[in-house]
Amino acid sequence: QVRVTETGGGSVRAGDSLTLSCAVSGRTFSHLAMAWFRQTPKKEREFVAAISWSGANTGYGDSVKGRFTISRDNADSTMTLQMDSLNPEDAAVYFCAAADSPQTVMADLVISIDQSAYDYWGQGTQVTVTV
C-alpha cells in the first residue's frame, strides 16, 4: 500500500517562508514523479510545482514561479517545497502527489501539471498566511 504524507504546514505572516515536506512509503521513491497541488474552498485544486523522478526537471505554476522551489532527495525518499515571500493568496491546503514513473530519460523530461496524471495523494497540510 502506498502512503503519502505531508508535513510542515502552519500559520505564517505575509513575507515569511515555510517548507513543506512529503514522504512516500510503499513504492521505490526514485520510481515516482512528484508534485504539489493546493486547494481552497473557493477554488479548484491548483497545480503548484512538480519534479521528475531524478530531480533533473521541475515545473511551477505561474503564481508561484520565482518564489517556490521544489526539490527531492531520492536517498531519503523525501520531497520538499520551499515557499518564500508568502502572501495571503498562497493560503490553502497543500497536497503532495506521486505518479509511477519509469526511470528513463524520456520520463525524466515529463512534467505533468494535470492532477489526473498522479496516482497517489496525501491528506493535505494546511498553510495559513496572515497579513
ZADO-1210 file (C-alpha; in nm, 4 decimals, padded with zeros to 6 digits):
<atoms>
<atom x="00.0000" y="00.0000" z="00.0000" code="GLN" pos="1"/>
<atom x="00.1337" y="00.3388" z="-00.0977" code="VAL" pos="2"/>
<atom x="00.1267" y="00.6043" z="00.1682" code="ARG" pos="3"/>
<atom x="00.1901" y="00.9744" z="00.1009" code="VAL" pos="4"/>
<atom x="00.2401" y="01.2021" z="00.3996" code="THR" pos="5"/>
<atom x="00.2812" y="01.5794" z="00.4026" code="GLU" pos="6"/>
<atom x="00.4341" y="01.7701" z="00.6906" code="THR" pos="7"/>
<atom x="00.5357" y="02.1270" z="00.7573" code="GLY" pos="8"/>
<atom x="00.2148" y="02.3223" z="00.7228" code="GLY" pos="9"/>
<atom x="00.1323" y="02.6017" z="00.9620" code="GLY" pos="10"/>
<atom x="00.0495" y="02.9662" z="01.0043" code="SER" pos="11"/>
<atom x="00.2937" y="03.2355" z="00.8947" code="VAL" pos="12"/>
<atom x="00.2874" y="03.6054" z="00.8248" code="ARG" pos="13"/>
<atom x="00.2949" y="03.7569" z="00.4807" code="ALA" pos="14"/>
<atom x="00.6522" y="03.7736" z="00.3547" code="GLY" pos="15"/>
<atom x="00.7654" y="03.4765" z="00.5603" code="ASP" pos="16"/>
<atom x="00.8929" y="03.1432" z="00.4370" code="SER" pos="17"/>
<atom x="00.7731" y="02.7903" z="00.5022" code="LEU" pos="18"/>
<atom x="00.8970" y="02.4483" z="00.3965" code="THR" pos="19"/>
<atom x="00.6676" y="02.1576" z="00.3259" code="LEU" pos="20"/>
<atom x="00.7911" y="01.8002" z="00.3119" code="SER" pos="21"/>
<atom x="00.6440" y="01.4880" z="00.1612" code="CYS" pos="22"/>
<atom x="00.7378" y="01.1308" z="00.2383" code="ALA" pos="23"/>
<atom x="00.6273" y="00.8240" z="00.0460" code="VAL" pos="24"/>
<atom x="00.6236" y="00.4618" z="00.1537" code="SER" pos="25"/>
<atom x="00.5174" y="00.1529" z="-00.0335" code="GLY" pos="26"/>
<atom x="00.6930" y="00.2477" z="-00.3558" code="ARG" pos="27"/>
<atom x="01.0521" y="00.2973" z="-00.4578" code="THR" pos="28"/>
<atom x="01.0759" y="00.6742" z="-00.4353" code="PHE" pos="29"/>
<atom x="01.3013" y="00.7131" z="-00.7364" code="SER" pos="30"/>
<atom x="01.0320" y="00.5447" z="-00.9465" code="HIS" pos="31"/>
<atom x="00.7919" y="00.8298" z="-00.8780" code="LEU" pos="32"/>
<atom x="00.7347" y="01.1683" z="-01.0336" code="ALA" pos="33"/>
<atom x="00.6201" y="01.4066" z="-00.7631" code="MET" pos="34"/>
<atom x="00.4119" y="01.7203" z="-00.7407" code="ALA" pos="35"/>
<atom x="00.2396" y="01.9663" z="-00.5142" code="TRP" pos="36"/>
<atom x="-00.1131" y="02.0938" z="-00.5620" code="PHE" pos="37"/>
<atom x="-00.3156" y="02.3265" z="-00.3461" code="ARG" pos="38"/>
<atom x="-00.6811" y="02.3928" z="-00.2886" code="GLN" pos="39"/>
<atom x="-00.9013" y="02.6440" z="-00.1114" code="THR" pos="40"/>
<atom x="-01.2782" y="02.6229" z="-00.0507" code="PRO" pos="41"/>
<atom x="-01.3338" y="02.8820" z="-00.3219" code="LYS" pos="42"/>
<atom x="-01.1059" y="02.7397" z="-00.5899" code="LYS" pos="43"/>
<atom x="-01.0459" y="02.4177" z="-00.7752" code="GLU" pos="44"/>
<atom x="-00.7298" y="02.2249" z="-00.6992" code="ARG" pos="45"/>
<atom x="-00.4383" y="02.4170" z="-00.8464" code="GLU" pos="46"/>
<atom x="-00.1033" y="02.2931" z="-00.9711" code="PHE" pos="47"/>
<atom x="00.1863" y="02.4338" z="-00.7700" code="VAL" pos="48"/>
<atom x="00.5044" y="02.2504" z="-00.8672" code="ALA" pos="49"/>
<atom x="00.6310" y="01.9186" z="-00.9981" code="ALA" pos="50"/>
<atom x="00.9611" y="01.7358" z="-01.0211" code="ILE" pos="51"/>
<atom x="01.0688" y="01.4456" z="-01.2365" code="SER" pos="52"/>
<atom x="01.1829" y="01.1126" z="-01.0977" code="TRP" pos="53"/>
<atom x="01.5506" y="01.2037" z="-01.0879" code="SER" pos="54"/>
<atom x="01.5002" y="01.5662" z="-00.9925" code="GLY" pos="55"/>
<atom x="01.6546" y="01.6844" z="-01.3169" code="ALA" pos="56"/>
<atom x="01.3445" y="01.8684" z="-01.4290" code="ASN" pos="57"/>
<atom x="01.0968" y="02.0854" z="-01.2442" code="THR" pos="58"/>
<atom x="00.7911" y="02.2899" z="-01.3293" code="GLY" pos="59"/>
<atom x="00.5946" y="02.5593" z="-01.1486" code="TYR" pos="60"/>
<atom x="00.2556" y="02.7215" z="-01.1604" code="GLY" pos="61"/>
<atom x="00.2619" y="03.0805" z="-01.2771" code="ASP" pos="62"/>
<atom x="00.1510" y="03.2157" z="-00.9403" code="SER" pos="63"/>
<atom x="00.4480" y="03.0653" z="-00.7549" code="VAL" pos="64"/>
<atom x="00.7310" y="03.0931" z="-01.0062" code="LYS" pos="65"/>
<atom x="01.0332" y="03.2624" z="-00.8578" code="GLY" pos="66"/>
<atom x="00.9060" y="03.2197" z="-00.5007" code="ARG" pos="67"/>
<atom x="00.8686" y="02.8435" z="-00.4526" code="PHE" pos="68"/>
<atom x="01.1330" y="02.5763" z="-00.5040" code="THR" pos="69"/>
<atom x="01.0650" y="02.2054" z="-00.5314" code="ILE" pos="70"/>
<atom x="01.3386" y="01.9515" z="-00.4658" code="SER" pos="71"/>
<atom x="01.3786" y="01.5864" z="-00.3819" code="ARG" pos="72"/>
<atom x="01.6229" y="01.3508" z="-00.2166" code="ASP" pos="73"/>
<atom x="01.5833" y="01.0017" z="-00.3550" code="ASN" pos="74"/>
<atom x="01.8210" y="00.8603" z="-00.0976" code="ALA" pos="75"/>
<atom x="01.5915" y="00.9811" z="00.1830" code="ASP" pos="76"/>
<atom x="01.2695" y="00.9259" z="-00.0132" code="SER" pos="77"/>
<atom x="01.1559" y="01.2793" z="00.0544" code="THR" pos="78"/>
<atom x="01.0465" y="01.5806" z="-00.1411" code="MET" pos="79"/>
<atom x="01.0301" y="01.9389" z="-00.0199" code="THR" pos="80"/>
<atom x="00.8623" y="02.2590" z="-00.1257" code="LEU" pos="81"/>
<atom x="01.0429" y="02.5707" z="-00.0120" code="GLN" pos="82"/>
<atom x="00.7974" y="02.8582" z="-00.0119" code="MET" pos="83"/>
<atom x="00.9341" y="03.2119" z="00.0118" code="ASP" pos="84"/>
<atom x="00.7680" y="03.5518" z="00.0088" code="SER" pos="85"/>
<atom x="00.4347" y="03.4018" z="00.1053" code="LEU" pos="86"/>
<atom x="00.1251" y="03.6100" z="00.0581" code="ASN" pos="87"/>
<atom x="-00.2373" y="03.5573" z="00.1667" code="PRO" pos="88"/>
<atom x="-00.3240" y="03.4182" z="-00.1774" code="GLU" pos="89"/>
<atom x="-00.0920" y="03.1250" z="-00.1027" code="ASP" pos="90"/>
<atom x="-00.3084" y="03.0131" z="00.1883" code="ALA" pos="91"/>
<atom x="-00.4547" y="02.6735" z="00.1055" code="ALA" pos="92"/>
<atom x="-00.4414" y="02.3055" z="00.1808" code="VAL" pos="93"/>
<atom x="-00.1318" y="02.1726" z="00.0077" code="TYR" pos="94"/>
<atom x="-00.1375" y="01.8196" z="-00.1290" code="PHE" pos="95"/>
<atom x="00.1571" y="01.6037" z="-00.2213" code="CYS" pos="96"/>
<atom x="00.1010" y="01.3766" z="-00.5202" code="ALA" pos="97"/>
<atom x="00.3030" y="01.0959" z="-00.6747" code="ALA" pos="98"/>
<atom x="00.2918" y="00.9203" z="-01.0089" code="ALA" pos="99"/>
<atom x="00.4553" y="00.5952" z="-01.1100" code="ASP" pos="100"/>
<atom x="00.7384" y="00.6760" z="-01.3492" code="SER" pos="101"/>
<atom x="00.9810" y="00.4633" z="-01.5444" code="PRO" pos="102"/>
<atom x="01.3417" y="00.5576" z="-01.4826" code="GLN" pos="103"/>
<atom x="01.4059" y="00.6641" z="-01.8384" code="THR" pos="104"/>
<atom x="01.5493" y="00.9743" z="-01.9986" code="VAL" pos="105"/>
<atom x="01.2170" y="01.0409" z="-02.1709" code="MET" pos="106"/>
<atom x="01.0184" y="01.0117" z="-01.8497" code="ALA" pos="107"/>
<atom x="01.2637" y="01.2462" z="-01.6808" code="ASP" pos="108"/>
<atom x="01.1648" y="01.5162" z="-01.9289" code="LEU" pos="109"/>
<atom x="00.7951" y="01.4991" z="-01.8442" code="VAL" pos="110"/>
<atom x="00.6414" y="01.7452" z="-01.6007" code="ILE" pos="111"/>
<atom x="00.2683" y="01.6980" z="-01.5645" code="SER" pos="112"/>
<atom x="00.0512" y="01.9776" z="-01.4296" code="ILE" pos="113"/>
<atom x="-00.2655" y="01.7694" z="-01.4584" code="ASP" pos="114"/>
<atom x="-00.3815" y="01.6170" z="-01.1320" code="GLN" pos="115"/>
<atom x="-00.5252" y="01.3174" z="-01.3181" code="SER" pos="116"/>
<atom x="-00.1679" y="01.2134" z="-01.4010" code="ALA" pos="117"/>
<atom x="-00.0939" y="01.1397" z="-01.0364" code="TYR" pos="118"/>
<atom x="-00.1733" y="00.8042" z="-00.8799" code="ASP" pos="119"/>
<atom x="-00.1188" y="00.8643" z="-00.5104" code="TYR" pos="120"/>
<atom x="-00.2181" y="01.1536" z="-00.2867" code="TRP" pos="121"/>
<atom x="-00.1602" y="01.2664" z="00.0673" code="GLY" pos="122"/>
<atom x="-00.4246" y="01.4008" z="00.3010" code="GLN" pos="123"/>
<atom x="-00.3008" y="01.7570" z="00.2717" code="GLY" pos="124"/>
<atom x="-00.1438" y="02.0074" z="00.5066" code="THR" pos="125"/>
<atom x="-00.2863" y="02.3499" z="00.5844" code="GLN" pos="126"/>
<atom x="-00.0901" y="02.6652" z="00.5121" code="VAL" pos="127"/>
<atom x="-00.2275" y="02.9893" z="00.6534" code="THR" pos="128"/>
<atom x="-00.0807" y="03.3287" z="00.5695" code="VAL" pos="129"/>
<atom x="-00.1795" y="03.6326" z="00.7727" code="THR" pos="130"/>
<atom x="-00.1125" y="03.9962" z="00.6956" code="VAL" pos="131"/>
</atoms>
